[in-house]
Amino acid sequence: MSPRARNVWVLAHRWTGLVLGVLIVLIGVTGSILIFEDELYAILNPELSRVEPGEAYLPYDVLVAAAAEGYPDLQPGYVARLTDADTAPLIVTLQGASSREEKVIVNPYTGEVLGHQSAFSSLALIRRLHADFALGDLGRNAVGGLSIVIAVMSLVGLILWWPGKGAWARSLKINWRARPRLMLRDLHNAGGAYVFVFVLLSAITVPPIVWKLTTPGGGPPQASAAARPEAPSSGPPQAAAPARPGPPASRPPSTGARPMSIPWQQAIDAAQAALSLIHI
């Protein structure tokens, strides 16, 4: 690489890193918080984190229908529990346009709706900041694009750092006795070399996640999950309202349509059957 070309790449690498550094810190800090999201949720919402165990769960179709009642503009996206304990409530996430999301906490033994966690709660805002800077589709596209830039700049940094013959040992060390400016340069160069693989893998795995590149047809999935509930045959009064209808009948394969949906209970039974075949 000629000295002129090297200087151009050094400037590009430096200023790109400075500009993206703030966003990388934001994503990193919010991601670190979200690692403990379940524990923080239990601390911040103790009254919504425990139920009295009953004899058995109601059918999942009944529970999801109870959670979806009152939200005609949202579709059930997925269900989860904070823990595997018998006292853990069911959390049904409802999704809609413009990245709108509502979490409904349901007692799985009675179908009673215990409460809601809106998109404006502290943890929900942290999750959105991490996923799309709380900007919806624009933010997701920005995160995907920035991840590509980070991957390219990581490769550029590796090329600029690459030591000559016999200089490997020096390039991977930090001179703690040097002047602050030189010590910081060593920290950046050696530290960047040590975390290069981690940064590159983190960056290149972001676009498939934010752009859903693995979904049929190459486009983003619909707001609802592949498995949506059908109308329950019985259940408590608040769960008696029929659940949202499934997607329209399947279209020709060339349109990339998702397959017909199945009831929630059938989907969960199939998942549990599959898990029972896995031996750890």
C-alpha positions in Angstrom: 0.0 0.0 0.0 1.4 3.4 -1.0 2.0 6.0 1.7 -0.7 8.2 0.2 -3.3 5.5 0.1 -2.4 4.5 3.7 -2.9 8.0 4.9 -6.4 8.1 3.3 -7.4 4.8 5.0 -6.0 6.0 8.3 -8.1 9.1 8.2 -11.2 7.1 7.1 -10.6 4.6 9.9 -10.0 7.3 12.5 -13.0 9.5 11.8 -15.4 6.6 11.2 -14.4 5.2 14.5 -14.9 8.5 16.3 -18.4 9.0 14.8 -19.6 5.5 15.3 -18.0 5.2 18.7 -20.9 6.9 20.4 -23.4 4.6 18.8 -21.3 1.5 19.6 -21.2 2.5 23.2 -25.0 3.1 23.3 -25.6 -0.4 21.8 -23.1 -2.0 24.1 -24.4 -0.4 27.3 -28.0 -1.2 26.5 -27.1 -4.7 25.4 -25.3 -5.3 28.7 -28.4 -4.1 30.6 -30.6 -6.4 28.6 -28.6 -9.5 29.6 -30.2 -9.1 33.0 -33.6 -8.0 31.6 -35.6 -10.8 33.3 -33.9 -10.2 36.7 -34.5 -6.5 36.4 -38.1 -7.0 35.4 -38.7 -9.1 38.5 -37.2 -6.5 40.7 -39.1 -3.6 39.1 -42.4 -5.4 38.9 -42.6 -7.8 41.8 -46.4 -7.9 41.7 -46.3 -9.1 38.1 -43.6 -11.6 38.5 -45.3 -14.3 40.6 -48.6 -16.2 40.6 -50.1 -18.9 42.8 -49.6 -22.2 41.2 -52.7 -24.1 40.1 -53.4 -27.6 39.0 -52.6 -27.1 35.3 -52.2 -24.4 32.7 -55.2 -23.4 30.6 -54.8 -24.1 26.9 -52.4 -21.6 25.3 -55.1 -20.5 22.8 -57.2 -19.4 25.8 -54.3 -17.5 27.4 -53.2 -15.7 24.2 -56.8 -14.8 23.4 -57.2 -13.3 26.9 -54.0 -11.2 26.4 -55.1 -10.0 22.9 -58.5 -8.9 24.1 -58.8 -5.1 24.0 -56.0 -4.7 21.4 -57.7 -5.0 18.0 -54.8 -3.3 16.2 -52.2 -5.6 17.6 -51.4 -9.3 16.8 -49.9 -11.8 19.2 -46.2 -12.2 18.4 -44.8 -14.7 21.0 -45.2 -16.0 24.5 -42.6 -16.4 27.2 -42.0 -17.0 30.9 -39.4 -15.3 33.0 -38.4 -18.6 34.5 -39.4 -22.3 34.5 -40.8 -22.0 38.0 -44.4 -22.9 38.6 -45.0 -19.4 40.0 -43.9 -17.7 36.8 -46.7 -15.8 34.9 -47.0 -16.0 31.1 -45.9 -12.9 29.1 -47.7 -12.5 25.8 -46.1 -9.9 23.4 -48.4 -8.2 21.1 -47.0 -6.4 18.0 -48.2 -3.9 15.5 -47.2 -1.3 13.0 -44.3 1.1 13.5 -42.6 -1.3 15.9 -45.4 -0.9 18.4 -45.2 -3.5 21.1 -47.3 -4.3 24.2 -46.5 -7.0 26.7 -49.5 -8.5 28.6 -48.9 -10.5 31.7 -51.3 -13.4 32.2 -51.9 -15.9 35.0 -51.5 -19.2 33.1 -53.7 -21.1 35.6 -56.7 -18.7 35.5 -56.4 -16.7 32.4 -56.5 -13.5 34.4 -54.7 -10.5 32.9 -52.4 -9.3 35.7 -51.0 -6.2 34.0 -49.3 -4.6 31.0 -45.8 -3.5 30.1 -46.1 -0.8 27.5 -43.5 0.3 25.0 -42.8 3.3 27.2 -41.5 1.3 30.2 -37.9 1.7 31.1 -36.9 -1.8 30.0 -38.9 -1.5 26.8 -37.2 1.8 25.9 -33.7 0.2 26.6 -34.6 -2.7 24.4 -35.7 -0.3 21.6 -32.6 1.8 22.0 -30.5 -1.3 21.6 -32.4 -2.6 18.6 -33.2 0.5 16.6 -32.3 3.6 18.5 -36.0 3.9 19.2 -36.5 5.0 15.6 -38.4 2.0 14.3 -37.6 0.9 10.7 -35.3 3.9 10.2 -33.3 2.9 13.2 -33.1 -0.8 12.2 -31.8 0.1 8.8 -29.3 2.4 10.4 -28.1 -0.4 12.8 -27.8 -2.8 9.8 -25.9 -0.3 7.7 -23.6 0.8 10.6 -22.8 -2.9 11.3 -21.5 -3.3 7.8 -19.4 -0.1 8.1 -18.0 -1.4 11.4 -17.1 -4.7 9.7 -15.3 -3.0 6.9 -13.5 -0.6 9.2 -12.4 -3.5 11.4 -10.8 -5.1 8.4 -9.2 -1.8 7.4 -7.9 -1.5 11.0 -6.4 -5.0 10.8 -4.6 -4.2 7.5 -3.3 -0.9 8.9 -2.1 -2.6 12.0 -0.6 -5.7 10.4 3.1 -5.8 11.6 6.1 -6.5 9.4 8.3 -9.5 9.7 9.7 -9.9 13.2 7.5 -7.1 14.7 4.7 -9.3 15.9 5.8 -9.4 19.6 6.1 -5.7 19.7 2.8 -5.1 18.0 0.9 -7.1 20.6 2.4 -5.4 23.7 1.6 -2.2 25.5 4.4 0.0 26.8 2.9 1.2 30.0 5.9 3.5 30.7 5.5 5.4 27.5 4.1 8.9 27.3 0.2 8.9 27.5 -0.3 9.5 23.8 2.0 6.6 22.8 0.5 4.4 25.5 -3.0 5.1 24.2 -1.9 4.2 20.7 -0.5 0.9 22.0 -3.8 0.2 23.8 -5.8 0.9 20.6 -3.6 -1.1 18.3 -2.9 -4.1 20.5 -6.4 -4.1 22.0 -8.0 -3.9 18.6 -5.9 -6.9 17.4 -7.1 -8.9 20.4 -10.8 -8.2 20.0 -10.8 -8.1 16.2 -12.5 -11.5 15.7 -15.2 -10.7 18.3 -15.9 -7.3 16.8 -16.0 -8.6 13.2 -18.3 -11.5 14.1 -20.6 -9.2 16.1 -20.8 -6.8 13.1 -21.5 -9.4 10.4 -24.2 -11.1 12.3 -26.3 -8.0 12.8 -27.7 -7.5 9.3 -29.3 -10.9 9.1 -31.0 -10.2 12.4 -32.3 -6.7 11.8 -33.2 -7.3 8.2 -34.6 -10.8 8.7 -32.5 -12.1 5.7 -33.4 -15.7 6.5 -37.2 -15.3 6.2 -39.0 -16.8 3.2 -39.0 -14.4 0.3 -36.2 -12.3 1.7 -38.5 -9.7 3.3 -39.3 -8.9 6.8 -41.8 -11.1 8.6 -45.3 -10.0 9.5 -45.9 -8.5 12.9 -47.7 -11.7 14.0 -46.0 -15.0 14.8 -46.2 -18.0 12.5 -48.5 -19.6 14.9 -51.5 -17.6 16.0 -54.4 -18.7 18.2 -57.8 -19.9 17.1 -61.0 -19.3 19.0 -61.0 -21.2 22.3 -63.7 -23.6 23.0 -63.9 -22.8 26.7 -62.2 -20.7 29.3 -62.7 -18.0 31.8 -64.9 -15.0 30.9 -62.0 -12.7 30.1 -60.6 -15.3 27.7 -63.8 -16.1 25.9 -63.4 -13.5 23.1 -62.2 -15.2 19.9 -58.5 -14.7 19.1 -57.3 -12.9 16.0 -57.9 -14.8 12.8 -54.9 -16.3 11.1 -53.3 -15.0 7.9 -55.1 -15.4 4.6 -55.0 -18.6 2.7 -51.6 -19.5 1.3 -50.6 -17.8 -1.9 -48.4 -19.1 -4.7 -44.9 -19.9 -3.6 -43.4 -17.2 -5.8 -44.9 -14.5 -3.6 -42.9 -15.6 -0.6 -46.0 -16.1 1.5 -45.7 -17.6 5.0 -47.4 -20.9 5.5 -50.9 -21.2 7.1 -50.9 -20.6 10.8 -51.7 -23.2 13.4 -53.2 -22.9 16.9 -50.9 -21.8 19.7 -51.4 -25.0 21.7 -50.6 -27.2 18.7 -47.4 -25.2 18.0 -46.3 -25.5 21.6 -47.1 -29.2 21.8 -45.0 -29.7 18.6 -42.1 -27.7 20.1 -42.2 -29.7 23.3 -42.3 -33.0 21.4 -39.2 -31.8 19.4 -37.4 -30.8 22.6 -38.1 -34.2 24.1 -36.0 -35.8 21.3 -33.0 -33.8 22.2 -30.6 -35.4 24.7 -28.2 -33.1 26.4 
